């Protein structure tokens, strides 16, 4: 049996739940599970058999105040100081050297990516296929803050678009200033620096928790599609019309409170809404908006007509699991790309810039085509739920083959 260290960003609910479900699956099959971090949600990694490691620097780094800097449309990943990186990575490197894990599993703890690089410990990412270089280049408009690239891209000829993609790929693969603080630490420790920010999001094995028809990677790629790891283990939401209907508003754990409150003010008041808050205290514009900390679809007393979401990997698949079409408003690059996968199948609408668009008009247009959006989403739902039934087993098989190869 193998010995694993799970290194999540604890406050990111979607990532932590995916890692928690994988950790539980591996533990049930006899593997030794270690966790690094400070627990944030009581239902995450809830197993007394796990061995916990607490880094003193975590409280100052992986906290609510710093959360926004980790999850934004910015492509600059120098959000920790060199002193902070040294403190947290020194602790992690000492832990890795002492425990000699067979592999580390992460979803977004970037300090651990750096530490594994130094200690040469096998690193496994549970990741979105949207982070692959081919996907980033193909959907490069998501890299531009406020989606400003949209308008200029539409005016380009096909030849110019191809040239732009080549330029973007060269920029991504050769630009390292956006990881300079991480590289400064690596160089001081005699390690190999990152050539670009993409290497910060690339493990020795990358398990893609996505629907297989959304991506196509070569057989020899380090990217292996395992299928979605669905967040909620609840029954399928009834599509029978209930007495009341609502529009679900769910912006994950990466939302900015002030942005959400301003967005709520712009919502048409002739509709009813249900907002997930993750426990945050949100100022509401009126009785047409109700709140709930976390949603359990099996206990809803209202029909969900459609959803407005941020496009996080966990949330888009939660909507797909329930057959709910959505309007997506991305806060983070990967969320933009996640939404596009569903919008290409006409199961969702990508809202490019909600601050400048007429939401009432957008809602009317979306509602007029809602039956088609629902049918397209339900078509995806069947296959996604089918793949999700075996995603943890596929992950374990890929990890076992990976570890066996490393031991040869």
LOKOL-164313 format. One line per 4 residues: number of its first residue (from 1); their letters; for each residue x, y, z of C-alpha. Coordinates in nm, 2 decimals, m for minus. Example, Ala and Ser with C-alpha at 12.3 -4.5 7.8 and 13.67 -1.06 7.14 Angstrom:
1) AS) 1.23 m0.45 0.78  1.37 m0.11 0.71
//
This chain:
1) XXXX) 0.00 0.00 0.00  0.11 0.36 m0.07  0.16 0.67 0.15  0.00 0.99 0.02
5) XXXX) 0.01 1.35 0.13  m0.30 1.55 0.03  m0.22 1.93 0.00  m0.54 2.12 m0.08
9) XXXX) m0.63 2.49 m0.06  m0.87 2.43 0.22  m1.10 2.73 0.17  m1.17 2.64 m0.20
13) XXXX) m1.47 2.42 m0.15  m1.48 2.25 m0.49  m1.11 2.16 m0.49  m1.11 2.04 m0.13
17) XXXX) m1.42 1.82 m0.19  m1.27 1.65 m0.49  m0.95 1.58 m0.30  m1.15 1.47 0.01
21) XXXX) m1.35 1.22 m0.19  m1.03 1.08 m0.35  m0.85 1.06 m0.01  m1.15 0.87 0.13
25) XXXX) m1.15 0.63 m0.16  m0.78 0.56 m0.13  m0.80 0.51 0.25  m1.09 0.26 0.21
29) XXXX) m0.86 0.06 m0.02  m0.59 0.05 0.24  m0.36 0.34 0.16  m0.21 0.57 0.43
33) XXXX) m0.35 0.93 0.41  m0.17 1.24 0.54  m0.32 1.59 0.51  m0.14 1.93 0.53
37) XXXX) m0.33 2.24 0.61  m0.59 2.39 0.85  m0.94 2.24 0.81  m1.19 2.50 0.71
41) XXXX) m1.51 2.31 0.63  m1.60 2.05 0.90  m1.72 1.80 0.64  m1.40 1.80 0.44
45) XXXX) m1.14 1.53 0.51  m1.36 1.41 0.80  m1.18 1.09 0.89  m1.00 1.04 1.23
49) XXXX) m0.76 0.79 1.06  m0.60 1.06 0.86  m0.26 1.20 0.98  m0.26 1.58 0.99
53) XXXX) 0.04 1.82 0.95  0.00 2.18 1.05  0.23 2.44 0.90  0.25 2.75 1.12
57) XXXX) 0.27 2.98 0.82  m0.06 2.87 0.68  m0.27 3.10 0.89  m0.10 3.40 0.74
61) XXXX) m0.10 3.27 0.38  m0.39 3.04 0.30  m0.66 3.26 0.47  m0.97 3.45 0.38
65) XXXX) m0.79 3.78 0.35  m0.55 3.65 0.09  m0.80 3.44 m0.09  m0.88 3.69 m0.37
69) XXXX) m0.52 3.71 m0.48  m0.51 3.34 m0.54  m0.83 3.33 m0.75  m0.86 3.62 m1.00
73) XXXX) m0.83 3.68 m1.37  m0.47 3.80 m1.32  m0.19 3.58 m1.46  0.07 3.71 m1.21
77) XXXX) 0.13 3.45 m0.94  0.37 3.64 m0.73  0.11 3.69 m0.45  0.34 3.57 m0.17
81) XXXX) 0.65 3.75 m0.05  0.99 3.58 m0.08  1.00 3.56 0.31  0.65 3.39 0.31
85) XXXX) 0.75 3.14 0.04  1.07 3.06 0.23  0.88 3.00 0.56  0.61 2.77 0.42
89) XXXX) 0.83 2.59 0.17  1.11 2.52 0.43  0.84 2.35 0.65  0.70 2.15 0.36
93) XXXX) 1.05 2.04 0.24  1.14 1.92 0.59  0.81 1.73 0.60  0.87 1.57 0.26
97) XXXX) 1.22 1.47 0.34  1.11 1.31 0.67  0.80 1.13 0.56  0.91 1.01 0.22
101) XXXX) 0.56 1.00 0.06  0.50 0.79 m0.24  0.33 1.09 m0.39  0.17 1.43 m0.30
105) XXXX) m0.18 1.51 m0.43  m0.28 1.87 m0.47  m0.54 2.09 m0.63  m0.40 2.43 m0.58
109) XXXX) m0.14 2.46 m0.30  0.13 2.63 m0.50  0.39 2.62 m0.22  0.37 2.24 m0.22
113) XXXX) 0.43 2.24 m0.60  0.75 2.43 m0.53  0.85 2.21 m0.24  0.80 1.89 m0.44
117) XXXX) 1.01 2.03 m0.72  1.30 2.09 m0.47  1.26 1.75 m0.29  1.19 1.56 m0.61
121) XXXX) 0.88 1.41 m0.47  0.62 1.28 m0.73  0.34 1.54 m0.76  m0.01 1.46 m0.87
125) XXXX) m0.25 1.74 m0.96  m0.63 1.69 m0.96  m0.69 1.94 m1.23  m0.91 2.09 m1.50
129) XXXX) m0.82 2.00 m1.86  m0.85 2.37 m1.93  m0.50 2.42 m1.79  m0.34 2.23 m2.07
133) XXXX) m0.13 2.45 m2.30  m0.34 2.36 m2.61  m0.66 2.46 m2.43  m0.51 2.79 m2.30
137) XXXX) m0.39 2.89 m2.65  m0.72 2.80 m2.81  m0.92 3.00 m2.56  m0.66 3.27 m2.49
141) XXXX) m0.93 3.54 m2.46  m0.98 3.42 m2.10  m0.64 3.54 m2.01  m0.73 3.90 m2.05
145) XXXX) m0.87 4.09 m1.76  m1.23 4.20 m1.80  m1.24 4.00 m2.12  m1.12 4.30 m2.32
149) XXXX) m0.98 4.06 m2.58  m1.32 3.95 m2.70  m1.40 4.25 m2.91  m1.06 4.27 m3.09
153) XXXX) m1.05 3.89 m3.14  m1.38 3.90 m3.33  m1.25 4.14 m3.58  m0.94 3.93 m3.67
157) XXXX) m0.91 3.73 m3.98  m0.85 3.35 m3.94  m0.49 3.40 m4.03  m0.44 3.67 m3.78
161) XXXX) m0.61 3.46 m3.51  m0.37 3.18 m3.58  m0.08 3.43 m3.55  m0.22 3.55 m3.22
165) XXXX) m0.24 3.20 m3.09  0.12 3.14 m3.17  0.21 3.46 m3.00  0.01 3.37 m2.69
169) XXXX) 0.18 3.02 m2.68  0.52 3.17 m2.70  0.44 3.43 m2.44  0.31 3.16 m2.20
173) XXXX) 0.60 2.92 m2.24  0.88 3.17 m2.23  0.76 3.43 m1.97  0.86 3.37 m1.62
177) XXXX) 0.84 3.71 m1.45  0.50 3.61 m1.32  0.66 3.34 m1.10  0.97 3.53 m1.01
181) XXXX) 0.92 3.51 m0.63  0.89 3.13 m0.65  1.20 3.11 m0.87  1.40 3.32 m0.63
185) XXXX) 1.34 3.06 m0.36  1.42 2.77 m0.59  1.75 2.93 m0.70  1.85 3.00 m0.34
189) XXXX) 1.79 2.64 m0.26  1.98 2.51 m0.56  1.66 2.40 m0.74  1.55 2.42 m1.10
193) XXXX) 1.34 2.74 m1.16  1.01 2.74 m1.34  1.04 2.84 m1.71  0.69 2.98 m1.70
197) XXXX) 0.38 3.00 m1.48  0.23 2.69 m1.66  0.49 2.47 m1.50  0.35 2.58 m1.16
201) XXXX) 0.03 2.41 m1.26  0.18 2.09 m1.40  0.25 1.78 m1.20  0.43 1.46 m1.28
205) XXXX) 0.08 1.32 m1.32  m0.22 1.54 m1.40  m0.56 1.37 m1.34  m0.82 1.56 m1.53
209) XXXX) m1.15 1.55 m1.34  m1.36 1.64 m1.65  m1.60 1.49 m1.89  m1.39 1.29 m2.15
213) XXXX) m1.57 1.44 m2.45  m1.45 1.79 m2.35  m1.08 1.71 m2.40  m0.86 1.49 m2.61
217) XXXX) m0.50 1.44 m2.49  m0.23 1.21 m2.65  m0.19 0.87 m2.49  0.16 0.95 m2.37
221) XXXX) 0.05 1.28 m2.21  0.09 1.34 m1.84  m0.28 1.45 m1.86  m0.51 1.15 m1.79
225) XXXX) m0.89 1.20 m1.80  m1.06 1.02 m1.51  m1.41 1.18 m1.54  m1.58 1.43 m1.31
229) XXXX) m1.56 1.39 m0.93  m1.90 1.51 m0.85  m1.93 1.72 m0.53  m2.27 1.63 m0.39
233) XXXX) m2.37 1.27 m0.33  m2.75 1.35 m0.34  m3.04 1.24 m0.54  m3.13 1.38 m0.88
237) XXXX) m3.34 1.69 m0.85  m3.70 1.64 m0.95  m3.79 1.83 m1.27  m4.16 1.83 m1.18
241) XXXX) m4.28 2.19 m1.15  m4.32 2.29 m0.78  m4.52 2.57 m0.64  m4.24 2.82 m0.67
245) XXXX) m3.95 2.86 m0.91  m3.62 3.04 m0.86  m3.30 3.13 m1.03  m3.00 2.98 m0.84
249) XXXX) m2.71 3.21 m0.78  m2.39 3.03 m0.69  m2.05 3.19 m0.71  m1.85 2.93 m0.52
253) XXXX) m1.60 3.02 m0.25  m1.39 3.26 m0.47  m1.65 3.54 m0.50  m1.58 3.89 m0.39
257) XXXX) m1.85 4.00 m0.14  m1.88 4.36 m0.28  m1.91 4.24 m0.63  m2.19 4.00 m0.54
261) XXXX) m2.38 4.27 m0.35  m2.35 4.51 m0.65  m2.46 4.23 m0.89  m2.77 4.15 m0.67
265) XXXX) m2.87 4.52 m0.71  m2.88 4.48 m1.09  m3.10 4.17 m1.09  m3.45 4.21 m1.24
269) XXXX) m3.69 4.22 m0.94  m3.97 4.03 m1.12  m3.79 3.70 m1.06  m3.71 3.51 m0.74
273) XXXX) m3.35 3.40 m0.66  m3.17 3.16 m0.43  m2.82 3.27 m0.34  m2.56 3.03 m0.19
277) XXXX) m2.34 3.22 0.05  m2.09 2.96 0.19  m2.17 3.12 0.53  m2.09 3.48 0.43
281) XXXX) m2.31 3.76 0.55  m2.44 3.92 0.23  m2.64 4.24 0.21  m2.96 4.17 0.01
285) XXXX) m3.15 4.41 m0.21  m3.49 4.28 m0.12  m3.72 3.98 m0.05  m3.68 3.85 m0.40
289) XXXX) m3.34 3.72 m0.30  m3.32 3.43 m0.05  m3.00 3.28 0.09  m2.87 2.94 0.19
293) XXXX) m2.52 2.85 0.31  m2.48 2.54 0.10  m2.73 2.37 m0.13  m2.88 2.02 m0.11
297) XXXX) m3.08 1.97 m0.43  m3.27 1.68 m0.28  m3.43 1.92 m0.02  m3.52 2.21 m0.23
301) XXXX) m3.88 2.32 m0.21  m3.86 2.53 m0.53  m3.79 2.45 m0.89  m3.46 2.58 m1.02
305) XXXX) m3.53 2.73 m1.37  m3.16 2.80 m1.43  m2.85 2.91 m1.25  m2.61 3.20 m1.26
309) XXXX) m2.26 3.07 m1.16  m1.90 3.16 m1.16  m1.79 2.85 m1.36  m1.57 2.67 m1.10
313) XXXX) m1.51 2.31 m1.20  m1.71 2.17 m0.91  m2.00 2.40 m0.98  m2.04 2.34 m1.35
317) XXXX) m2.05 1.97 m1.29  m2.30 2.02 m1.00  m2.53 2.19 m1.25  m2.47 1.92 m1.51
321) XXXX) m2.54 1.65 m1.24  m2.88 1.81 m1.18  m2.96 1.89 m1.55  m2.96 2.27 m1.48
325) XXXX) m2.86 2.51 m1.76  m2.67 2.81 m1.65  m2.53 3.16 m1.73  m2.16 3.17 m1.64
329) XXXX) m1.97 3.47 m1.52  m1.60 3.38 m1.47  m1.38 3.53 m1.19  m1.08 3.31 m1.27
333) XXXX) m0.92 3.20 m1.60  m1.00 2.83 m1.56  m1.37 2.92 m1.49  m1.39 3.10 m1.82
337) XXXX) m1.27 2.79 m2.00  m1.50 2.56 m1.80  m1.80 2.77 m1.90  m1.70 2.76 m2.27
341) XXXX) m1.71 2.38 m2.27  m2.08 2.39 m2.18  m2.17 2.69 m2.39  m2.03 2.51 m2.70
345) XXXX) m2.29 2.24 m2.64  m2.56 2.51 m2.61  m2.62 2.40 m2.24  m2.49 2.73 m2.10
349) XXXX) m2.44 3.10 m2.18  m2.11 3.27 m2.12  m2.18 3.62 m2.00  m1.88 3.82 m2.11
353) XXXX) m1.91 4.14 m1.90  m2.21 4.16 m1.67  m2.13 4.51 m1.56  m2.20 4.65 m1.90
357) XXXX) m2.49 4.43 m2.02  m2.86 4.46 m1.96  m2.94 4.17 m1.73  m3.31 4.19 m1.79
361) XXXX) m3.26 4.15 m2.16  m3.01 3.87 m2.11  m3.25 3.69 m1.89  m3.54 3.73 m2.14
365) XXXX) m3.32 3.60 m2.43  m3.20 3.30 m2.22  m3.55 3.22 m2.10  m3.69 3.22 m2.45
369) XXXX) m3.44 2.95 m2.54  m3.45 2.78 m2.20  m3.62 2.46 m2.32  m3.34 2.40 m2.57
373) XXXX) m3.08 2.48 m2.31  m3.24 2.23 m2.07  m3.26 1.96 m2.32  m2.89 2.01 m2.43
377) XXXX) m2.78 2.00 m2.06  m2.98 1.68 m1.99  m2.81 1.52 m2.29  m2.48 1.60 m2.12
381) XXXX) m2.61 1.50 m1.78  m2.65 1.13 m1.86  m2.30 1.08 m1.99  m2.14 1.29 m1.72
385) XXXX) m2.31 1.10 m1.44  m2.22 0.77 m1.60  m1.85 0.87 m1.62  m1.85 1.01 m1.26
389) XXXX) m1.95 0.67 m1.13  m1.60 0.54 m1.21  m1.38 0.85 m1.17  m1.23 0.75 m0.84
393) XXXX) m1.15 0.40 m0.95  m0.99 0.54 m1.26  m0.79 0.79 m1.05  m0.67 0.51 m0.83
397) XXXX) m0.56 0.30 m1.13  m0.37 0.58 m1.28  m0.20 0.66 m0.95  m0.10 0.30 m0.90
401) XXXX) 0.05 0.27 m1.25  0.23 0.60 m1.19  0.38 0.50 m0.86  0.48 0.16 m0.99
405) XXXX) 0.66 0.32 m1.28  0.84 0.56 m1.04  0.97 0.27 m0.83  1.13 0.09 m1.13
//
